[in-house]
Amino acid sequence: FAVTPPAPMNIEHEVVLLIEHMQRLGSPGTDGKVTVKFGVLFADETCANVFEALVGTLRAAKKRKVIEFEGQMLLQGVHDDVDVVLVNPDYKPPE
């Protein structure tokens, strides 16, 4: 029997979902931008079910200037206390 390959991940859609989850889990900082600790995102059960590769989605969102965080990559445990800042909550994927 043939194994059906998984559907390709739609990273643009995942970036939009990340914005929604950050708004749900985060709180506005002094500058008004929504901020969430990486550990909170990583530990959230809903995020765990939605994002196959949360770290990859975060990197893609950072590349698109939707979020900011220190460093190149975030790792569970090591970076749980790192702030992930939503800088472009109105991001719209290219058509």
PyMOL Python script that loads the backbone (N, CA, C, O; Angstrom):
from pymol import cmd

cmd.read_pdbstr("""\
ATOM      1  N   PHE A   1       0.834  -1.188   0.000  1.00  0.00           N
ATOM      2  CA  PHE A   1       0.000   0.000   0.000  1.00  0.00           C
ATOM      3  C   PHE A   1       0.874   1.244   0.000  1.00  0.00           C
ATOM      4  O   PHE A   1       2.006   1.224   0.481  1.00  0.00           O
ATOM      5  N   ALA A   2       0.341   2.308  -0.537  1.00  0.00           N
ATOM      6  CA  ALA A   2       1.107   3.557  -0.649  1.00  0.00           C
ATOM      7  C   ALA A   2       0.862   4.424   0.584  1.00  0.00           C
ATOM      8  O   ALA A   2      -0.247   4.482   1.116  1.00  0.00           O
ATOM      9  N   VAL A   3       1.912   5.085   1.016  1.00  0.00           N
ATOM     10  CA  VAL A   3       1.796   6.017   2.141  1.00  0.00           C
ATOM     11  C   VAL A   3       1.605   7.409   1.576  1.00  0.00           C
ATOM     12  O   VAL A   3       2.404   7.869   0.760  1.00  0.00           O
ATOM     13  N   THR A   4       0.556   8.076   2.001  1.00  0.00           N
ATOM     14  CA  THR A   4       0.292   9.432   1.535  1.00  0.00           C
ATOM     15  C   THR A   4       1.237  10.389   2.257  1.00  0.00           C
ATOM     16  O   THR A   4       1.277  10.408   3.487  1.00  0.00           O
ATOM     17  N   PRO A   5       1.999  11.183   1.503  1.00  0.00           N
ATOM     18  CA  PRO A   5       2.892  12.130   2.177  1.00  0.00           C
ATOM     19  C   PRO A   5       2.080  13.222   2.881  1.00  0.00           C
ATOM     20  O   PRO A   5       0.977  13.554   2.446  1.00  0.00           O
ATOM     21  N   PRO A   6       2.618  13.771   3.951  1.00  0.00           N
ATOM     22  CA  PRO A   6       1.885  14.824   4.636  1.00  0.00           C
ATOM     23  C   PRO A   6       1.723  16.041   3.731  1.00  0.00           C
ATOM     24  O   PRO A   6       2.556  16.301   2.863  1.00  0.00           O
ATOM     25  N   ALA A   7       0.651  16.775   3.947  1.00  0.00           N
ATOM     26  CA  ALA A   7       0.426  17.990   3.163  1.00  0.00           C
ATOM     27  C   ALA A   7       1.551  18.976   3.458  1.00  0.00           C
ATOM     28  O   ALA A   7       2.033  19.049   4.588  1.00  0.00           O
ATOM     29  N   PRO A   8       1.969  19.730   2.451  1.00  0.00           N
ATOM     30  CA  PRO A   8       3.038  20.694   2.709  1.00  0.00           C
ATOM     31  C   PRO A   8       2.584  21.749   3.721  1.00  0.00           C
ATOM     32  O   PRO A   8       1.439  22.200   3.709  1.00  0.00           O
ATOM     33  N   MET A   9       3.502  22.120   4.580  1.00  0.00           N
ATOM     34  CA  MET A   9       3.181  23.105   5.608  1.00  0.00           C
ATOM     35  C   MET A   9       3.019  24.465   4.941  1.00  0.00           C
ATOM     36  O   MET A   9       3.861  24.867   4.138  1.00  0.00           O
ATOM     37  N   ASN A  10       1.958  25.165   5.263  1.00  0.00           N
ATOM     38  CA  ASN A  10       1.744  26.506   4.738  1.00  0.00           C
ATOM     39  C   ASN A  10       2.283  27.487   5.762  1.00  0.00           C
ATOM     40  O   ASN A  10       1.582  27.854   6.705  1.00  0.00           O
ATOM     41  N   ILE A  11       3.521  27.913   5.580  1.00  0.00           N
ATOM     42  CA  ILE A  11       4.183  28.735   6.586  1.00  0.00           C
ATOM     43  C   ILE A  11       3.506  30.092   6.739  1.00  0.00           C
ATOM     44  O   ILE A  11       3.462  30.638   7.841  1.00  0.00           O
ATOM     45  N   GLU A  12       2.979  30.642   5.649  1.00  0.00           N
ATOM     46  CA  GLU A  12       2.298  31.948   5.754  1.00  0.00           C
ATOM     47  C   GLU A  12       1.082  31.832   6.673  1.00  0.00           C
ATOM     48  O   GLU A  12       0.828  32.707   7.501  1.00  0.00           O
ATOM     49  N   HIS A  13       0.338  30.738   6.514  1.00  0.00           N
ATOM     50  CA  HIS A  13      -0.834  30.511   7.362  1.00  0.00           C
ATOM     51  C   HIS A  13      -0.405  30.326   8.816  1.00  0.00           C
ATOM     52  O   HIS A  13      -1.068  30.818   9.728  1.00  0.00           O
ATOM     53  N   GLU A  14       0.698  29.620   9.030  1.00  0.00           N
ATOM     54  CA  GLU A  14       1.179  29.410  10.398  1.00  0.00           C
ATOM     55  C   GLU A  14       1.625  30.714  11.049  1.00  0.00           C
ATOM     56  O   GLU A  14       1.442  30.900  12.252  1.00  0.00           O
ATOM     57  N   VAL A  15       2.208  31.619  10.263  1.00  0.00           N
ATOM     58  CA  VAL A  15       2.610  32.918  10.816  1.00  0.00           C
ATOM     59  C   VAL A  15       1.371  33.694  11.285  1.00  0.00           C
ATOM     60  O   VAL A  15       1.385  34.317  12.347  1.00  0.00           O
ATOM     61  N   VAL A  16       0.312  33.647  10.488  1.00  0.00           N
ATOM     62  CA  VAL A  16      -0.945  34.317  10.875  1.00  0.00           C
ATOM     63  C   VAL A  16      -1.509  33.673  12.149  1.00  0.00           C
ATOM     64  O   VAL A  16      -1.971  34.380  13.045  1.00  0.00           O
ATOM     65  N   LEU A  17      -1.475  32.347  12.234  1.00  0.00           N
ATOM     66  CA  LEU A  17      -1.942  31.663  13.448  1.00  0.00           C
ATOM     67  C   LEU A  17      -1.080  32.028  14.654  1.00  0.00           C
ATOM     68  O   LEU A  17      -1.593  32.176  15.763  1.00  0.00           O
ATOM     69  N   LEU A  18       0.222  32.171  14.440  1.00  0.00           N
ATOM     70  CA  LEU A  18       1.122  32.559  15.527  1.00  0.00           C
ATOM     71  C   LEU A  18       0.721  33.913  16.102  1.00  0.00           C
ATOM     72  O   LEU A  18       0.723  34.101  17.319  1.00  0.00           O
ATOM     73  N   ILE A  19       0.378  34.851  15.226  1.00  0.00           N
ATOM     74  CA  ILE A  19      -0.065  36.180  15.678  1.00  0.00           C
ATOM     75  C   ILE A  19      -1.280  36.022  16.593  1.00  0.00           C
ATOM     76  O   ILE A  19      -1.336  36.631  17.661  1.00  0.00           O
ATOM     77  N   GLU A  20      -2.247  35.211  16.179  1.00  0.00           N
ATOM     78  CA  GLU A  20      -3.464  35.013  16.978  1.00  0.00           C
ATOM     79  C   GLU A  20      -3.131  34.408  18.342  1.00  0.00           C
ATOM     80  O   GLU A  20      -3.674  34.839  19.360  1.00  0.00           O
ATOM     81  N   HIS A  21      -2.251  33.421  18.367  1.00  0.00           N
ATOM     82  CA  HIS A  21      -1.903  32.767  19.638  1.00  0.00           C
ATOM     83  C   HIS A  21      -1.078  33.689  20.531  1.00  0.00           C
ATOM     84  O   HIS A  21      -1.213  33.646  21.754  1.00  0.00           O
ATOM     85  N   MET A  22      -0.238  34.512  19.941  1.00  0.00           N
ATOM     86  CA  MET A  22       0.523  35.469  20.744  1.00  0.00           C
ATOM     87  C   MET A  22      -0.418  36.483  21.391  1.00  0.00           C
ATOM     88  O   MET A  22      -0.232  36.865  22.546  1.00  0.00           O
ATOM     89  N   GLN A  23      -1.424  36.913  20.642  1.00  0.00           N
ATOM     90  CA  GLN A  23      -2.397  37.862  21.201  1.00  0.00           C
ATOM     91  C   GLN A  23      -3.212  37.216  22.318  1.00  0.00           C
ATOM     92  O   GLN A  23      -3.599  37.885  23.277  1.00  0.00           O
ATOM     93  N   ARG A  24      -3.470  35.926  22.194  1.00  0.00           N
ATOM     94  CA  ARG A  24      -4.229  35.207  23.224  1.00  0.00           C
ATOM     95  C   ARG A  24      -3.402  35.019  24.492  1.00  0.00           C
ATOM     96  O   ARG A  24      -3.915  35.175  25.600  1.00  0.00           O
ATOM     97  N   LEU A  25      -2.126  34.686  24.330  1.00  0.00           N
ATOM     98  CA  LEU A  25      -1.284  34.319  25.473  1.00  0.00           C
ATOM     99  C   LEU A  25      -0.488  35.481  26.061  1.00  0.00           C
ATOM    100  O   LEU A  25      -0.080  35.433  27.222  1.00  0.00           O
ATOM    101  N   GLY A  26      -0.268  36.519  25.264  1.00  0.00           N
ATOM    102  CA  GLY A  26       0.631  37.590  25.686  1.00  0.00           C
ATOM    103  C   GLY A  26      -0.066  38.748  26.342  1.00  0.00           C
ATOM    104  O   GLY A  26      -1.280  38.748  26.549  1.00  0.00           O
ATOM    105  N   SER A  27       0.744  39.740  26.663  1.00  0.00           N
ATOM    106  CA  SER A  27       0.211  40.978  27.213  1.00  0.00           C
ATOM    107  C   SER A  27       1.038  42.132  26.668  1.00  0.00           C
ATOM    108  O   SER A  27       2.222  41.971  26.373  1.00  0.00           O
ATOM    109  N   PRO A  28       0.408  43.305  26.534  1.00  0.00           N
ATOM    110  CA  PRO A  28       1.131  44.446  25.988  1.00  0.00           C
ATOM    111  C   PRO A  28       2.252  44.889  26.924  1.00  0.00           C
ATOM    112  O   PRO A  28       2.065  44.981  28.137  1.00  0.00           O
ATOM    113  N   GLY A  29       3.412  45.161  26.343  1.00  0.00           N
ATOM    114  CA  GLY A  29       4.520  45.704  27.117  1.00  0.00           C
ATOM    115  C   GLY A  29       4.349  47.202  27.274  1.00  0.00           C
ATOM    116  O   GLY A  29       3.315  47.757  26.905  1.00  0.00           O
ATOM    117  N   THR A  30       5.358  47.855  27.821  1.00  0.00           N
ATOM    118  CA  THR A  30       5.282  49.301  28.037  1.00  0.00           C
ATOM    119  C   THR A  30       5.146  50.062  26.722  1.00  0.00           C
ATOM    120  O   THR A  30       4.609  51.169  26.692  1.00  0.00           O
ATOM    121  N   ASP A  31       5.637  49.458  25.628  1.00  0.00           N
ATOM    122  CA  ASP A  31       5.540  50.099  24.312  1.00  0.00           C
ATOM    123  C   ASP A  31       4.234  49.748  23.594  1.00  0.00           C
ATOM    124  O   ASP A  31       4.007  50.180  22.464  1.00  0.00           O
ATOM    125  N   GLY A  32       3.368  48.955  24.260  1.00  0.00           N
ATOM    126  CA  GLY A  32       2.088  48.581  23.668  1.00  0.00           C
ATOM    127  C   GLY A  32       2.163  47.339  22.798  1.00  0.00           C
ATOM    128  O   GLY A  32       1.128  46.846  22.350  1.00  0.00           O
ATOM    129  N   LYS A  33       3.368  46.816  22.544  1.00  0.00           N
ATOM    130  CA  LYS A  33       3.514  45.623  21.714  1.00  0.00           C
ATOM    131  C   LYS A  33       3.300  44.377  22.564  1.00  0.00           C
ATOM    132  O   LYS A  33       3.803  44.283  23.683  1.00  0.00           O
ATOM    133  N   VAL A  34       2.549  43.423  22.021  1.00  0.00           N
ATOM    134  CA  VAL A  34       2.264  42.178  22.726  1.00  0.00           C
ATOM    135  C   VAL A  34       3.546  41.364  22.864  1.00  0.00           C
ATOM    136  O   VAL A  34       4.284  41.169  21.899  1.00  0.00           O
ATOM    137  N   THR A  35       3.792  40.896  24.081  1.00  0.00           N
ATOM    138  CA  THR A  35       4.984  40.123  24.388  1.00  0.00           C
ATOM    139  C   THR A  35       4.582  38.822  25.075  1.00  0.00           C
ATOM    140  O   THR A  35       3.704  38.805  25.938  1.00  0.00           O
ATOM    141  N   VAL A  36       5.239  37.731  24.679  1.00  0.00           N
ATOM    142  CA  VAL A  36       5.001  36.418  25.275  1.00  0.00           C
ATOM    143  C   VAL A  36       6.363  35.776  25.526  1.00  0.00           C
ATOM    144  O   VAL A  36       7.254  35.854  24.680  1.00  0.00           O
ATOM    145  N   LYS A  37       6.522  35.152  26.670  1.00  0.00           N
ATOM    146  CA  LYS A  37       7.745  34.385  26.927  1.00  0.00           C
ATOM    147  C   LYS A  37       7.734  33.143  26.040  1.00  0.00           C
ATOM    148  O   LYS A  37       6.691  32.518  25.848  1.00  0.00           O
ATOM    149  N   PHE A  38       8.896  32.792  25.505  1.00  0.00           N
ATOM    150  CA  PHE A  38       8.992  31.607  24.648  1.00  0.00           C
ATOM    151  C   PHE A  38       8.479  30.366  25.372  1.00  0.00           C
ATOM    152  O   PHE A  38       7.783  29.544  24.776  1.00  0.00           O
ATOM    153  N   GLY A  39       8.818  30.227  26.651  1.00  0.00           N
ATOM    154  CA  GLY A  39       8.379  29.059  27.415  1.00  0.00           C
ATOM    155  C   GLY A  39       6.871  28.943  27.495  1.00  0.00           C
ATOM    156  O   GLY A  39       6.330  27.838  27.509  1.00  0.00           O
ATOM    157  N   VAL A  40       6.182  30.089  27.547  1.00  0.00           N
ATOM    158  CA  VAL A  40       4.712  30.088  27.593  1.00  0.00           C
ATOM    159  C   VAL A  40       4.153  29.582  26.258  1.00  0.00           C
ATOM    160  O   VAL A  40       3.244  28.753  26.227  1.00  0.00           O
ATOM    161  N   LEU A  41       4.709  30.092  25.167  1.00  0.00           N
ATOM    162  CA  LEU A  41       4.275  29.620  23.843  1.00  0.00           C
ATOM    163  C   LEU A  41       4.517  28.127  23.695  1.00  0.00           C
ATOM    164  O   LEU A  41       3.648  27.384  23.241  1.00  0.00           O
ATOM    165  N   PHE A  42       5.717  27.699  24.089  1.00  0.00           N
ATOM    166  CA  PHE A  42       6.112  26.302  23.896  1.00  0.00           C
ATOM    167  C   PHE A  42       5.270  25.361  24.746  1.00  0.00           C
ATOM    168  O   PHE A  42       4.952  24.253  24.314  1.00  0.00           O
ATOM    169  N   ALA A  43       4.908  25.790  25.944  1.00  0.00           N
ATOM    170  CA  ALA A  43       4.179  24.920  26.868  1.00  0.00           C
ATOM    171  C   ALA A  43       2.668  24.922  26.630  1.00  0.00           C
ATOM    172  O   ALA A  43       1.963  24.055  27.147  1.00  0.00           O
ATOM    173  N   ASP A  44       2.167  25.880  25.860  1.00  0.00           N
ATOM    174  CA  ASP A  44       0.722  25.973  25.632  1.00  0.00           C
ATOM    175  C   ASP A  44       0.233  24.774  24.822  1.00  0.00           C
ATOM    176  O   ASP A  44       0.751  24.486  23.742  1.00  0.00           O
ATOM    177  N   GLU A  45      -0.758  24.088  25.353  1.00  0.00           N
ATOM    178  CA  GLU A  45      -1.262  22.870  24.711  1.00  0.00           C
ATOM    179  C   GLU A  45      -1.854  23.148  23.334  1.00  0.00           C
ATOM    180  O   GLU A  45      -1.668  22.360  22.406  1.00  0.00           O
ATOM    181  N   THR A  46      -2.559  24.256  23.199  1.00  0.00           N
ATOM    182  CA  THR A  46      -3.151  24.592  21.903  1.00  0.00           C
ATOM    183  C   THR A  46      -2.062  24.838  20.865  1.00  0.00           C
ATOM    184  O   THR A  46      -2.158  24.354  19.737  1.00  0.00           O
ATOM    185  N   CYS A  47      -1.030  25.585  21.241  1.00  0.00           N
ATOM    186  CA  CYS A  47       0.089  25.824  20.312  1.00  0.00           C
ATOM    187  C   CYS A  47       0.760  24.510  19.924  1.00  0.00           C
ATOM    188  O   CYS A  47       1.126  24.310  18.766  1.00  0.00           O
ATOM    189  N   ALA A  48       0.915  23.632  20.884  1.00  0.00           N
ATOM    190  CA  ALA A  48       1.545  22.336  20.616  1.00  0.00           C
ATOM    191  C   ALA A  48       0.753  21.548  19.581  1.00  0.00           C
ATOM    192  O   ALA A  48       1.333  20.828  18.769  1.00  0.00           O
ATOM    193  N   ASN A  49      -0.568  21.681  19.607  1.00  0.00           N
ATOM    194  CA  ASN A  49      -1.417  20.967  18.655  1.00  0.00           C
ATOM    195  C   ASN A  49      -1.467  21.636  17.286  1.00  0.00           C
ATOM    196  O   ASN A  49      -1.678  20.966  16.275  1.00  0.00           O
ATOM    197  N   VAL A  50      -1.273  22.957  17.247  1.00  0.00           N
ATOM    198  CA  VAL A  50      -1.396  23.714  16.003  1.00  0.00           C
ATOM    199  C   VAL A  50      -0.097  23.726  15.210  1.00  0.00           C
ATOM    200  O   VAL A  50      -0.097  23.549  13.992  1.00  0.00           O
ATOM    201  N   PHE A  51       1.005  23.937  15.912  1.00  0.00           N
ATOM    202  CA  PHE A  51       2.286  24.128  15.226  1.00  0.00           C
ATOM    203  C   PHE A  51       3.107  22.848  15.261  1.00  0.00           C
ATOM    204  O   PHE A  51       3.501  22.366  16.323  1.00  0.00           O
ATOM    205  N   GLU A  52       3.354  22.311  14.069  1.00  0.00           N
ATOM    206  CA  GLU A  52       4.160  21.105  13.971  1.00  0.00           C
ATOM    207  C   GLU A  52       5.591  21.395  14.392  1.00  0.00           C
ATOM    208  O   GLU A  52       6.246  20.569  15.027  1.00  0.00           O
ATOM    209  N   ALA A  53       6.067  22.583  14.030  1.00  0.00           N
ATOM    210  CA  ALA A  53       7.440  22.989  14.352  1.00  0.00           C
ATOM    211  C   ALA A  53       7.413  24.450  14.789  1.00  0.00           C
ATOM    212  O   ALA A  53       7.658  25.353  13.990  1.00  0.00           O
ATOM    213  N   LEU A  54       7.114  24.669  16.062  1.00  0.00           N
ATOM    214  CA  LEU A  54       6.976  26.032  16.574  1.00  0.00           C
ATOM    215  C   LEU A  54       8.231  26.856  16.320  1.00  0.00           C
ATOM    216  O   LEU A  54       8.138  28.015  15.916  1.00  0.00           O
ATOM    217  N   VAL A  55       9.399  26.274  16.552  1.00  0.00           N
ATOM    218  CA  VAL A  55      10.648  27.012  16.374  1.00  0.00           C
ATOM    219  C   VAL A  55      10.792  27.457  14.917  1.00  0.00           C
ATOM    220  O   VAL A  55      11.230  28.577  14.655  1.00  0.00           O
ATOM    221  N   GLY A  56      10.429  26.597  13.977  1.00  0.00           N
ATOM    222  CA  GLY A  56      10.483  26.955  12.559  1.00  0.00           C
ATOM    223  C   GLY A  56       9.515  28.079  12.225  1.00  0.00           C
ATOM    224  O   GLY A  56       9.845  28.975  11.448  1.00  0.00           O
ATOM    225  N   THR A  57       8.324  28.036  12.806  1.00  0.00           N
ATOM    226  CA  THR A  57       7.338  29.094  12.588  1.00  0.00           C
ATOM    227  C   THR A  57       7.846  30.413  13.158  1.00  0.00           C
ATOM    228  O   THR A  57       7.687  31.463  12.536  1.00  0.00           O
ATOM    229  N   LEU A  58       8.458  30.361  14.344  1.00  0.00           N
ATOM    230  CA  LEU A  58       9.010  31.580  14.943  1.00  0.00           C
ATOM    231  C   LEU A  58      10.112  32.168  14.066  1.00  0.00           C
ATOM    232  O   LEU A  58      10.167  33.382  13.870  1.00  0.00           O
ATOM    233  N   ARG A  59      10.983  31.321  13.540  1.00  0.00           N
ATOM    234  CA  ARG A  59      12.057  31.805  12.667  1.00  0.00           C
ATOM    235  C   ARG A  59      11.488  32.428  11.394  1.00  0.00           C
ATOM    236  O   ARG A  59      11.973  33.464  10.938  1.00  0.00           O
ATOM    237  N   ALA A  60      10.460  31.800  10.820  1.00  0.00           N
ATOM    238  CA  ALA A  60       9.830  32.342   9.611  1.00  0.00           C
ATOM    239  C   ALA A  60       9.163  33.689   9.912  1.00  0.00           C
ATOM    240  O   ALA A  60       9.246  34.620   9.111  1.00  0.00           O
ATOM    241  N   ALA A  61       8.503  33.785  11.066  1.00  0.00           N
ATOM    242  CA  ALA A  61       7.844  35.041  11.449  1.00  0.00           C
ATOM    243  C   ALA A  61       8.875  36.140  11.693  1.00  0.00           C
ATOM    244  O   ALA A  61       8.643  37.301  11.357  1.00  0.00           O
ATOM    245  N   LYS A  62      10.002  35.771  12.274  1.00  0.00           N
ATOM    246  CA  LYS A  62      11.073  36.758  12.505  1.00  0.00           C
ATOM    247  C   LYS A  62      11.636  37.241  11.163  1.00  0.00           C
ATOM    248  O   LYS A  62      11.880  38.433  10.979  1.00  0.00           O
ATOM    249  N   LYS A  63      11.836  36.317  10.243  1.00  0.00           N
ATOM    250  CA  LYS A  63      12.360  36.655   8.912  1.00  0.00           C
ATOM    251  C   LYS A  63      11.417  37.621   8.191  1.00  0.00           C
ATOM    252  O   LYS A  63      11.867  38.475   7.427  1.00  0.00           O
ATOM    253  N   ARG A  64      10.099  37.484   8.436  1.00  0.00           N
ATOM    254  CA  ARG A  64       9.093  38.344   7.812  1.00  0.00           C
ATOM    255  C   ARG A  64       8.847  39.620   8.618  1.00  0.00           C
ATOM    256  O   ARG A  64       7.958  40.407   8.292  1.00  0.00           O
ATOM    257  N   LYS A  65       9.643  39.816   9.676  1.00  0.00           N
ATOM    258  CA  LYS A  65       9.554  40.997  10.545  1.00  0.00           C
ATOM    259  C   LYS A  65       8.188  41.138  11.218  1.00  0.00           C
ATOM    260  O   LYS A  65       7.683  42.243  11.413  1.00  0.00           O
ATOM    261  N   VAL A  66       7.603  39.981  11.568  1.00  0.00           N
ATOM    262  CA  VAL A  66       6.334  39.949  12.299  1.00  0.00           C
ATOM    263  C   VAL A  66       6.610  39.935  13.796  1.00  0.00           C
ATOM    264  O   VAL A  66       5.866  40.531  14.576  1.00  0.00           O
ATOM    265  N   ILE A  67       7.681  39.253  14.195  1.00  0.00           N
ATOM    266  CA  ILE A  67       8.074  39.172  15.605  1.00  0.00           C
ATOM    267  C   ILE A  67       9.558  39.500  15.737  1.00  0.00           C
ATOM    268  O   ILE A  67      10.302  39.535  14.757  1.00  0.00           O
ATOM    269  N   GLU A  68       9.959  39.738  16.983  1.00  0.00           N
ATOM    270  CA  GLU A  68      11.371  39.925  17.300  1.00  0.00           C
ATOM    271  C   GLU A  68      11.695  39.114  18.538  1.00  0.00           C
ATOM    272  O   GLU A  68      10.869  38.992  19.442  1.00  0.00           O
ATOM    273  N   PHE A  69      12.899  38.558  18.579  1.00  0.00           N
ATOM    274  CA  PHE A  69      13.427  37.933  19.783  1.00  0.00           C
ATOM    275  C   PHE A  69      14.943  37.947  19.663  1.00  0.00           C
ATOM    276  O   PHE A  69      15.490  38.030  18.563  1.00  0.00           O
ATOM    277  N   GLU A  70      15.613  37.866  20.804  1.00  0.00           N
ATOM    278  CA  GLU A  70      17.071  37.871  20.806  1.00  0.00           C
ATOM    279  C   GLU A  70      17.610  36.541  20.320  1.00  0.00           C
ATOM    280  O   GLU A  70      17.079  35.484  20.662  1.00  0.00           O
ATOM    281  N   GLY A  71      18.657  36.595  19.529  1.00  0.00           N
ATOM    282  CA  GLY A  71      19.291  35.374  19.047  1.00  0.00           C
ATOM    283  C   GLY A  71      18.702  34.901  17.735  1.00  0.00           C
ATOM    284  O   GLY A  71      17.791  35.517  17.181  1.00  0.00           O
ATOM    285  N   GLN A  72      19.241  33.793  17.250  1.00  0.00           N
ATOM    286  CA  GLN A  72      18.809  33.227  15.972  1.00  0.00           C
ATOM    287  C   GLN A  72      17.735  32.167  16.142  1.00  0.00           C
ATOM    288  O   GLN A  72      16.841  32.034  15.306  1.00  0.00           O
ATOM    289  N   MET A  73      17.830  31.403  17.248  1.00  0.00           N
ATOM    290  CA  MET A  73      16.923  30.284  17.451  1.00  0.00           C
ATOM    291  C   MET A  73      16.613  30.157  18.937  1.00  0.00           C
ATOM    292  O   MET A  73      17.443  30.480  19.786  1.00  0.00           O
ATOM    293  N   LEU A  74      15.425  29.691  19.235  1.00  0.00           N
ATOM    294  CA  LEU A  74      15.017  29.494  20.623  1.00  0.00           C
ATOM    295  C   LEU A  74      14.890  28.006  20.912  1.00  0.00           C
ATOM    296  O   LEU A  74      14.334  27.253  20.112  1.00  0.00           O
ATOM    297  N   LEU A  75      15.403  27.594  22.047  1.00  0.00           N
ATOM    298  CA  LEU A  75      15.349  26.193  22.451  1.00  0.00           C
ATOM    299  C   LEU A  75      14.602  26.050  23.771  1.00  0.00           C
ATOM    300  O   LEU A  75      14.783  26.849  24.690  1.00  0.00           O
ATOM    301  N   GLN A  76      13.758  25.018  23.853  1.00  0.00           N
ATOM    302  CA  GLN A  76      12.995  24.775  25.073  1.00  0.00           C
ATOM    303  C   GLN A  76      13.949  24.603  26.245  1.00  0.00           C
ATOM    304  O   GLN A  76      14.994  23.964  26.126  1.00  0.00           O
ATOM    305  N   GLY A  77      13.574  25.180  27.374  1.00  0.00           N
ATOM    306  CA  GLY A  77      14.388  25.080  28.579  1.00  0.00           C
ATOM    307  C   GLY A  77      15.423  26.186  28.630  1.00  0.00           C
ATOM    308  O   GLY A  77      15.416  27.003  29.550  1.00  0.00           O
ATOM    309  N   VAL A  78      16.312  26.219  27.648  1.00  0.00           N
ATOM    310  CA  VAL A  78      17.390  27.211  27.620  1.00  0.00           C
ATOM    311  C   VAL A  78      16.838  28.626  27.468  1.00  0.00           C
ATOM    312  O   VAL A  78      17.325  29.555  28.113  1.00  0.00           O
ATOM    313  N   HIS A  79      15.827  28.795  26.622  1.00  0.00           N
ATOM    314  CA  HIS A  79      15.326  30.126  26.272  1.00  0.00           C
ATOM    315  C   HIS A  79      13.889  30.378  26.737  1.00  0.00           C
ATOM    316  O   HIS A  79      13.212  31.250  26.194  1.00  0.00           O
ATOM    317  N   ASP A  80      13.418  29.629  27.730  1.00  0.00           N
ATOM    318  CA  ASP A  80      12.030  29.778  28.174  1.00  0.00           C
ATOM    319  C   ASP A  80      11.694  31.197  28.619  1.00  0.00           C
ATOM    320  O   ASP A  80      10.543  31.622  28.515  1.00  0.00           O
ATOM    321  N   ASP A  81      12.690  31.934  29.115  1.00  0.00           N
ATOM    322  CA  ASP A  81      12.436  33.271  29.655  1.00  0.00           C
ATOM    323  C   ASP A  81      12.668  34.387  28.627  1.00  0.00           C
ATOM    324  O   ASP A  81      12.610  35.566  28.975  1.00  0.00           O
ATOM    325  N   VAL A  82      12.927  34.027  27.374  1.00  0.00           N
ATOM    326  CA  VAL A  82      13.165  35.024  26.326  1.00  0.00           C
ATOM    327  C   VAL A  82      11.826  35.590  25.850  1.00  0.00           C
ATOM    328  O   VAL A  82      10.876  34.851  25.592  1.00  0.00           O
ATOM    329  N   ASP A  83      11.777  36.926  25.740  1.00  0.00           N
ATOM    330  CA  ASP A  83      10.572  37.590  25.241  1.00  0.00           C
ATOM    331  C   ASP A  83      10.464  37.456  23.726  1.00  0.00           C
ATOM    332  O   ASP A  83      11.428  37.695  22.998  1.00  0.00           O
ATOM    333  N   VAL A  84       9.277  37.070  23.264  1.00  0.00           N
ATOM    334  CA  VAL A  84       8.957  37.083  21.842  1.00  0.00           C
ATOM    335  C   VAL A  84       7.976  38.247  21.691  1.00  0.00           C
ATOM    336  O   VAL A  84       6.901  38.248  22.291  1.00  0.00           O
ATOM    337  N   VAL A  85       8.362  39.237  20.880  1.00  0.00           N
ATOM    338  CA  VAL A  85       7.592  40.478  20.766  1.00  0.00           C
ATOM    339  C   VAL A  85       6.906  40.537  19.404  1.00  0.00           C
ATOM    340  O   VAL A  85       7.545  40.358  18.367  1.00  0.00           O
ATOM    341  N   LEU A  86       5.606  40.787  19.420  1.00  0.00           N
ATOM    342  CA  LEU A  86       4.815  40.910  18.196  1.00  0.00           C
ATOM    343  C   LEU A  86       4.948  42.347  17.692  1.00  0.00           C
ATOM    344  O   LEU A  86       4.391  43.270  18.286  1.00  0.00           O
ATOM    345  N   VAL A  87       5.682  42.534  16.602  1.00  0.00           N
ATOM    346  CA  VAL A  87       5.929  43.887  16.092  1.00  0.00           C
ATOM    347  C   VAL A  87       5.033  44.250  14.909  1.00  0.00           C
ATOM    348  O   VAL A  87       4.896  45.427  14.575  1.00  0.00           O
ATOM    349  N   ASN A  88       4.426  43.258  14.278  1.00  0.00           N
ATOM    350  CA  ASN A  88       3.551  43.531  13.135  1.00  0.00           C
ATOM    351  C   ASN A  88       2.288  42.668  13.233  1.00  0.00           C
ATOM    352  O   ASN A  88       2.148  41.675  12.520  1.00  0.00           O
ATOM    353  N   PRO A  89       1.356  43.066  14.139  1.00  0.00           N
ATOM    354  CA  PRO A  89       0.133  42.253  14.323  1.00  0.00           C
ATOM    355  C   PRO A  89      -0.795  42.292  13.117  1.00  0.00           C
ATOM    356  O   PRO A  89      -1.721  41.485  13.032  1.00  0.00           O
ATOM    357  N   ASP A  90      -0.570  43.208  12.186  1.00  0.00           N
ATOM    358  CA  ASP A  90      -1.443  43.331  11.017  1.00  0.00           C
ATOM    359  C   ASP A  90      -0.867  42.661   9.772  1.00  0.00           C
ATOM    360  O   ASP A  90      -1.293  42.948   8.653  1.00  0.00           O
ATOM    361  N   TYR A  91       0.106  41.766   9.970  1.00  0.00           N
ATOM    362  CA  TYR A  91       0.752  41.072   8.854  1.00  0.00           C
ATOM    363  C   TYR A  91      -0.264  40.364   7.978  1.00  0.00           C
ATOM    364  O   TYR A  91      -1.136  39.650   8.473  1.00  0.00           O
ATOM    365  N   LYS A  92      -0.146  40.564   6.679  1.00  0.00           N
ATOM    366  CA  LYS A  92      -0.976  39.858   5.711  1.00  0.00           C
ATOM    367  C   LYS A  92      -0.045  39.111   4.765  1.00  0.00           C
ATOM    368  O   LYS A  92       0.860  39.718   4.192  1.00  0.00           O
ATOM    369  N   PRO A  93      -0.245  37.813   4.591  1.00  0.00           N
ATOM    370  CA  PRO A  93       0.614  37.048   3.682  1.00  0.00           C
ATOM    371  C   PRO A  93       0.466  37.549   2.247  1.00  0.00           C
ATOM    372  O   PRO A  93      -0.602  38.026   1.865  1.00  0.00           O
ATOM    373  N   PRO A  94       1.523  37.446   1.457  1.00  0.00           N
ATOM    374  CA  PRO A  94       1.417  37.830   0.045  1.00  0.00           C
ATOM    375  C   PRO A  94       0.428  36.907  -0.660  1.00  0.00           C
ATOM    376  O   PRO A  94       0.345  35.719  -0.351  1.00  0.00           O
ATOM    377  N   GLU A  95      -0.303  37.454  -1.590  1.00  0.00           N
ATOM    378  CA  GLU A  95      -1.324  36.680  -2.332  1.00  0.00           C
ATOM    379  C   GLU A  95      -0.663  35.700  -3.267  1.00  0.00           C
ATOM    380  O   GLU A  95      -1.349  34.962  -3.974  1.00  0.00           O
TER     381      GLU A  95
END
""", "prot")
cmd.dss("prot")
cmd.show_as("cartoon", "prot")
cmd.util.cbc("prot")
cmd.orient("prot")
